Amino acid sequence: MKTFWAALLCVASLGLAQSSGMGKDATKALKAVQRAAELEEAGKLQEAYAALNEALTADGSLSVAWRERGKVRWLLGEADFGLADLDR
């Protein structure tokens, strides 16, 4: 259910990014976060992690990407790294 809310936030943010003329990088990052949420929901944590890395490469200031990557890293058993991402 938490993944649903993350995906919903990404969809809303993506609409805002497109309507406000934000750059291609922000749009690409939000799409990657949305894809990561879907992958996480499907239990594909490694793929979700890769999508979140893609999002952060496109836009390192996207807090939802840091939060979601922290959660995925925690679920992958990388608690210390997950907490570091959540602290960003």
C-alpha positions, 0 to 999 in steps of 0.5 A: 500500500505504501508503494501505491502512495509513492506511485501516486505522488510520482504521477502527481509530481510528473503532471506538475513537472510537465505543466510547469515546464520543469526540465527533461531530467526531472521528468525522467527522474519521476518516471524512473521513481514511478517504475521503481514503485511498480517493480517494488510492488512486484517484488523485484527489489534489485530492479527497483534499486536500479530504477531509483539509481537512474532517477537520482542520476537524472535529478539528485535533488528528488527527495522521493527518490532518496526516500524510496531508495532508502526503503528498497535498500533496507528491504534488501538487507542494506540497513546502514545504506538505507538509513543513509539514503533516508537521512538525505 
